[in-house]
């Protein structure tokens, strides 16, 4: 199994979701909903949640891509997601 250096940063290819992945079981997502943005924190306990995070880490889902830390951290700071990691 490959070791990853967290946090990892991802965004959806449609530009509506950004992810900061803090571990194999924890992430923070910024989701654009119209002109609003909502921040979700997920600590995965159930297997489907862990699979979702694993898919984001490995980029298996063809709908996500890598992005820069500054892009995600700026959104987290702006919308109250506890940026500055």
DSSP file (Angstrom, degrees, kcal/mol; ACC not computed):
  #  RESIDUE AA STRUCTURE BP1 BP2  ACC     N-H-->O    O-->H-N    N-H-->O    O-->H-N    TCO  KAPPA ALPHA  PHI   PSI    X-CA   Y-CA   Z-CA
    1    1 A X              0   0    0      0, 0.0     2,-0.2     0, 0.0     0, 0.0   0.000 360.0 360.0 360.0 133.7    0.0    0.0    0.0
    2    2 A X        -     0   0    0      1,-0.1     2,-0.4     0, 0.0     0, 0.0  -0.471 360.0-132.4 -75.1 141.8    1.3    3.4   -1.0
    3    3 A X        -     0   0    0     -2,-0.2     2,-0.3     2,-0.0    -1,-0.1  -0.787  21.2-156.8 -93.4 137.8    2.0    6.0    1.7
    4    4 A X        -     0   0    0     -2,-0.4     2,-0.8     4,-0.0    20,-0.1  -0.855  15.7-129.5-115.0 149.7    0.6    9.5    1.1
    5    5 A X        -     0   0    0     -2,-0.3     2,-0.2     2,-0.1    18,-0.1  -0.878  47.1-112.5 -99.6 109.8    1.8   12.8    2.6
    6    6 A X  S    S+     0   0    0     -2,-0.8    16,-0.2    16,-0.1     2,-0.1  -0.585  86.4  54.9 -90.9 152.5   -1.3   14.6    3.9
    7    7 A X        -     0   0    0     14,-0.7     2,-0.3    -2,-0.2    15,-0.2   0.484  67.4-176.1 -80.5 154.2   -3.0   16.9    3.4
    8    8 A X  E     -A   21   0A   0     13,-2.1    13,-3.0    -2,-0.1     2,-0.4  -0.853  13.2-143.3-110.5 151.3   -3.8   16.3   -0.2
    9    9 A X  E     +A   20   0A   0     -2,-0.3    58,-1.4    58,-0.3     2,-0.3  -0.960  23.4 165.6-124.1 133.6   -5.9   18.7   -2.3
   10   10 A X  E     -AB  19  66A   0      9,-2.1     9,-3.1    -2,-0.4     2,-0.3  -0.934  14.2-165.5-138.5 159.1   -8.5   17.8   -4.9
   11   11 A X  E     -AB  18  65A   0     54,-2.3    54,-2.5    -2,-0.3     7,-0.2  -0.985  31.1-105.5-142.0 153.3  -11.2   19.6   -6.9
   12   12 A X  E >   - B   0  64A   0      5,-2.7     3,-1.8    -2,-0.3    52,-0.3  -0.462  30.1-120.6 -73.8 150.8  -14.1   18.2   -9.0
   13   13 A X  T 3  S+     0   0    0     50,-2.9    51,-0.1     1,-0.3    -1,-0.1   0.720 113.7  58.3 -67.8 -19.3  -13.6   18.6  -12.7
   14   14 A X  T 3  S-     0   0    0     49,-0.4    -1,-0.3     3,-0.0    50,-0.1   0.495 110.7-123.0 -86.5  -2.8  -16.8   20.7  -12.8
   15   15 A X  S <  S+     0   0    0     -3,-1.8    -2,-0.1     2,-0.2     3,-0.1   0.723  83.3 106.9  74.1  23.2  -15.3   23.2  -10.4
   16   16 A X  S    S+     0   0    0      1,-0.2    16,-3.1    15,-0.1     2,-0.4   0.533  72.4  46.9-109.1  -9.3  -18.1   23.0   -7.7
   17   17 A X  E     - C   0  31A   0     14,-0.2    -5,-2.7    -5,-0.1     2,-0.4  -0.998  56.4-173.2-138.2 138.1  -16.3   21.0   -5.0
   18   18 A X  E     -AC  11  30A   0     12,-2.2    12,-2.6    -2,-0.4     2,-0.4  -0.977  11.6-159.6-128.8 144.2  -12.8   21.3   -3.4
   19   19 A X  E     -AC  10  29A   0     -9,-3.1    -9,-2.1    -2,-0.4     2,-0.5  -0.973  17.6-165.8-130.3 136.3  -11.4   18.8   -0.9
   20   20 A X  E     -AC   9  28A   0      8,-2.8     8,-2.3    -2,-0.4     2,-0.7  -0.981  19.7-158.2-113.3 114.6   -8.6   18.9    1.7
   21   21 A X  E     +AC   8  27A   0    -13,-3.0   -13,-2.1    -2,-0.5   -14,-0.7  -0.841  15.1 177.8 -98.3 113.5   -7.9   15.3    2.6
   22   22 A X  E     -     0   0A   0      4,-1.6     2,-0.3    -2,-0.7     5,-0.2   0.701  65.1 -18.7 -91.4 -22.0   -6.3   15.1    6.0
   23   23 A X  E >  S- C   0  26A   0      3,-1.6     3,-0.9   -15,-0.1    -1,-0.2  -0.942  81.4 -78.3-165.6-178.5   -6.0   11.4    6.3
   24   24 A X  T 3  S+     0   0    0     -2,-0.3    30,-0.2     1,-0.2    29,-0.1   0.557 131.6  33.3 -70.7  -5.7   -7.3    8.2    4.9
   25   25 A X  T 3  S+     0   0    0      1,-0.1    19,-2.8    28,-0.1     2,-0.4   0.263 112.5  61.3-132.1  11.8  -10.4    8.7    7.0
   26   26 A X  E <   +CD  23  43A   0     -3,-0.9    -4,-1.6    17,-0.2    -3,-1.6  -0.991  50.0 155.9-147.0 135.3  -10.9   12.4    7.3
   27   27 A X  E     -CD  21  42A   0     15,-2.4    15,-3.0    -2,-0.4     2,-0.4  -0.977  28.2-140.9-149.5 162.8  -11.6   15.3    4.8
   28   28 A X  E     -CD  20  41A   0     -8,-2.3    -8,-2.8    -2,-0.3     2,-0.4  -0.996  21.9-164.2-124.7 133.6  -13.0   18.7    4.5
   29   29 A X  E     -CD  19  40A   0     11,-3.0    11,-2.8    -2,-0.4     2,-0.5  -0.944  13.2-156.2-121.1 138.5  -15.0   19.7    1.5
   30   30 A X  E     -CD  18  39A   0    -12,-2.6   -12,-2.2    -2,-0.4     2,-0.5  -0.973  19.2-167.4-108.6 123.8  -16.1   23.1    0.2
   31   31 A X  E     -CD  17  38A   0      7,-3.1     7,-2.7    -2,-0.5     2,-0.5  -0.954  14.5-140.5-118.4 125.8  -19.2   22.8   -2.0
   32   32 A X  E     - D   0  37A   0    -16,-3.1     2,-0.5    -2,-0.5     5,-0.2  -0.730  19.3-179.1 -84.1 125.0  -20.5   25.6   -4.2
   33   33 A X  E >   - D   0  36A   0      3,-3.1     3,-2.1    -2,-0.5     2,-0.4  -0.851  63.5 -61.7-125.4  93.0  -24.3   25.9   -4.2
   34   34 A X  T 3  S-     0   0    0     -2,-0.5    -1,-0.0     1,-0.3     0, 0.0  -0.553 118.6 -19.1  66.0-124.1  -25.2   28.7   -6.5
   35   35 A X  T 3  S+     0   0    0     -2,-0.4    -1,-0.3    -3,-0.1     2,-0.2   0.435 128.0  81.7 -93.9  -0.1  -23.6   31.8   -5.0
   36   36 A X  E <   -D   33   0A   0     -3,-2.1    -3,-3.1     2,-0.0     2,-0.4  -0.637  64.5-150.0-100.0 160.7  -23.2   30.2   -1.6
   37   37 A X  E     -D   32   0A   0     -5,-0.2     2,-0.4    -2,-0.2    -5,-0.2  -0.998   7.6-162.2-130.2 137.2  -20.5   27.9   -0.4
   38   38 A X  E     -D   31   0A   0     -7,-2.7    -7,-3.1    -2,-0.4     2,-0.5  -0.954   8.9-145.8-120.4 137.7  -21.0   25.2    2.3
   39   39 A X  E     -D   30   0A   0     -2,-0.4     2,-0.4    -9,-0.2    -9,-0.2  -0.901  15.3-170.0-105.9 128.8  -18.1   23.5    4.2
   40   40 A X  E     -D   29   0A   0    -11,-2.8   -11,-3.0    -2,-0.5     2,-0.5  -0.948   8.6-157.6-117.8 136.6  -18.5   19.8    5.2
   41   41 A X  E     -D   28   0A   0     -2,-0.4     2,-0.5   -13,-0.2   -13,-0.2  -0.960  13.2-169.1-111.0 131.6  -16.2   17.9    7.6
   42   42 A X  E     -D   27   0A   0    -15,-3.0   -15,-2.4    -2,-0.5     2,-0.6  -0.979  17.1-176.6-126.7 124.9  -16.2   14.2    7.2
   43   43 A X  E     -D   26   0A   0     -2,-0.5     2,-0.4   -17,-0.2   -17,-0.2  -0.957  31.5-137.1-113.8 107.9  -14.7   11.6    9.5
   44   44 A X        +     0   0    0    -19,-2.8     3,-0.1    -2,-0.6    -2,-0.0  -0.500  44.1 148.8 -77.0 122.6  -15.2    8.3    7.8
   45   45 A X        +     0   0    0     -2,-0.4    -1,-0.2     0, 0.0     2,-0.2   0.642  57.6  71.9-113.8 -38.4  -16.3    5.4   10.0
   46   46 A X  S  > S-     0   0    0      1,-0.1     4,-1.9     4,-0.0     3,-0.4  -0.501  86.9-118.1 -83.3 151.1  -18.5    3.5    7.5
   47   47 A X  H  > S+     0   0    0      1,-0.2     4,-2.4     2,-0.2     5,-0.2   0.881 111.6  54.6 -56.9 -44.7  -16.9    1.5    4.7
   48   48 A X  H  > S+     0   0    0      1,-0.2     4,-2.0     2,-0.2    -1,-0.2   0.879 108.0  50.7 -60.6 -35.4  -18.6    3.5    1.9
   49   49 A X  H  > S+     0   0    0     -3,-0.4     4,-2.1     2,-0.2    -1,-0.2   0.910 110.1  49.3 -65.9 -41.7  -17.2    6.8    3.3
   50   50 A X  H  X S+     0   0    0     -4,-1.9     4,-2.5     1,-0.2    -2,-0.2   0.883 109.6  52.2 -64.7 -38.4  -13.7    5.3    3.5
   51   51 A X  H  X S+     0   0    0     -4,-2.4     4,-2.5     2,-0.2    -1,-0.2   0.900 107.3  52.8 -63.1 -40.2  -14.1    4.1   -0.2
   52   52 A X  H  X S+     0   0    0     -4,-2.0     4,-1.7     2,-0.2    -2,-0.2   0.932 111.5  45.2 -61.3 -46.3  -15.1    7.7   -1.2
   53   53 A X  H  X S+     0   0    0     -4,-2.1     4,-2.5     1,-0.2    -1,-0.2   0.912 111.6  52.7 -64.4 -42.2  -12.0    9.1    0.5
   54   54 A X  H  X S+     0   0    0     -4,-2.5     4,-2.6     1,-0.2     6,-0.3   0.907 107.4  52.5 -60.0 -41.4   -9.8    6.4   -1.0
   55   55 A X  H  X>S+     0   0    0     -4,-2.5     5,-1.2     1,-0.2     6,-0.8   0.868 110.3  47.9 -62.2 -37.0  -11.1    7.3   -4.5
   56   56 A X  H  <5S+     0   0    0     -4,-1.7     3,-0.3     2,-0.2    -2,-0.2   0.901 111.8  50.2 -68.7 -41.1  -10.3   10.9   -4.0
   57   57 A X  H  <5S+     0   0    0     -4,-2.5    -2,-0.2     1,-0.2    -1,-0.2   0.938 118.2  37.0 -62.1 -47.6   -6.8   10.1   -2.8
   58   58 A X  H  <5S-     0   0    0     -4,-2.6    -1,-0.2    -5,-0.2    -2,-0.2   0.473 103.0-127.2 -88.4  -1.9   -6.0    7.8   -5.7
   59   59 A X  T  <5 +     0   0    0     -4,-0.7    -3,-0.2    -3,-0.3     5,-0.1   0.786  62.0 142.8  60.1  28.9   -7.9    9.9   -8.3
   60   60 A X      < +     0   0    0     -5,-1.2     2,-0.5    -6,-0.3    -4,-0.1   0.832  49.9  81.1 -66.8 -32.8   -9.8    6.8   -9.4
   61   61 A X  S >  S-     0   0    0     -6,-0.8     3,-1.5     1,-0.1     0, 0.0  -0.651  78.3-146.1 -75.5 121.3  -12.9    8.8   -9.9
   62   62 A X  T 3  S+     0   0    0     -2,-0.5    -1,-0.1     1,-0.3    -2,-0.1   0.451  91.0  69.9 -69.1   2.2  -12.6   10.4  -13.3
   63   63 A X  T 3  S+     0   0    0    -51,-0.1   -50,-2.9   -50,-0.0   -49,-0.4   0.278  90.3  66.5-105.3  10.2  -14.4   13.5  -12.0
   64   64 A X  E <   -B   12   0A   0     -3,-1.5     2,-0.3   -52,-0.3   -52,-0.2  -0.935  56.0-177.2-129.2 155.3  -11.7   14.8   -9.7
   65   65 A X  E     -B   11   0A   0    -54,-2.5   -54,-2.3    -2,-0.3     2,-0.1  -0.956  34.4 -91.0-144.4 160.7   -8.2   16.2  -10.2
   66   66 A X  E     +B   10   0A   0     -2,-0.3     2,-0.3   -56,-0.2   -56,-0.2  -0.380  44.9 177.7 -68.6 152.0   -5.3   17.5   -8.2
   67   67 A X        -     0   0    0    -58,-1.4   -58,-0.3    -2,-0.1     2,-0.1  -0.941  32.3 -81.0-147.8 171.3   -5.2   21.2   -7.3
   68   68 A X     >  -     0   0    0     -2,-0.3     4,-1.3     1,-0.1     3,-0.2  -0.381  28.5-125.9 -78.8 152.1   -3.0   23.5   -5.3
   69   69 A X  H  > S+     0   0    0      1,-0.2     4,-3.0     2,-0.2     5,-0.3   0.889 108.6  58.1 -60.2 -41.2   -3.1   23.9   -1.5
   70   70 A X  H  > S+     0   0    0      1,-0.2     4,-2.2     2,-0.2    -1,-0.2   0.878 101.8  55.3 -60.5 -39.0   -3.5   27.6   -1.8
   71   71 A X  H  > S+     0   0    0     -3,-0.2     4,-1.3     2,-0.2    -1,-0.2   0.928 115.8  36.2 -59.8 -47.4   -6.7   27.3   -3.8
   72   72 A X  H  X S+     0   0    0     -4,-1.3     4,-2.5     2,-0.2    -2,-0.2   0.918 115.9  52.4 -75.2 -44.8   -8.4   25.1   -1.3
   73   73 A X  H  X S+     0   0    0     -4,-3.0     4,-2.5     1,-0.2     5,-0.2   0.856 106.8  54.6 -62.4 -34.7   -7.0   26.8    1.8
   74   74 A X  H  X S+     0   0    0     -4,-2.2     4,-2.2    -5,-0.3    -1,-0.2   0.919 110.1  46.2 -64.0 -43.2   -8.2   30.2    0.5
   75   75 A X  H  X S+     0   0    0     -4,-1.3     4,-2.4    -5,-0.2    -2,-0.2   0.906 112.1  50.8 -64.9 -42.0  -11.7   28.9    0.2
   76   76 A X  H  <>S+     0   0    0     -4,-2.5     5,-3.5     1,-0.2     6,-0.5   0.907 112.2  46.8 -63.3 -41.4  -11.7   27.3    3.6
   77   77 A X  H ><5S+     0   0    0     -4,-2.5     3,-0.6     3,-0.2    -1,-0.2   0.907 114.6  47.5 -66.1 -40.8  -10.5   30.5    5.2
   78   78 A X  H 3<5S+     0   0    0     -4,-2.2    -2,-0.2     1,-0.2    -1,-0.2   0.866 118.7  37.9 -69.2 -37.6  -13.1   32.5    3.4
   79   79 A X  T 3<5S-     0   0    0     -4,-2.4    -1,-0.2    -5,-0.2   -40,-0.2   0.195 117.7-100.5-107.1  16.1  -16.0   30.3    4.1
   80   80 A X  T < 5S+     0   0    0     -3,-0.6    -3,-0.2    -4,-0.4    -4,-0.1   0.820  75.2 135.6  80.0  32.4  -15.2   29.3    7.7
   81   81 A X  S   <S-     0   0    0     -5,-3.5    -4,-0.2    -6,-0.2    -5,-0.1   0.246  76.5-101.5 -98.4  14.3  -13.7   25.9    7.2
   82   82 A X        -     0   0    0     -6,-0.5    -5,-0.2    -5,-0.1     3,-0.1   0.948  55.2-177.4  70.7  48.6  -10.7   26.3    9.5
   83   83 A X        +     0   0    0     -7,-0.3    -9,-0.1     1,-0.2   -10,-0.1   0.048  45.4  81.9 -66.4-177.7   -8.0   26.9    6.9
   84   84 A X              0   0    0      1,-0.0    -1,-0.2     0, 0.0    -2,-0.0   0.685 360.0 360.0  92.7  20.1   -4.4   27.3    7.7
   85   85 A X              0   0    0     -3,-0.1    -2,-0.1   -12,-0.0    -1,-0.0   0.493 360.0 360.0 -70.8 360.0   -3.2   23.7    8.0
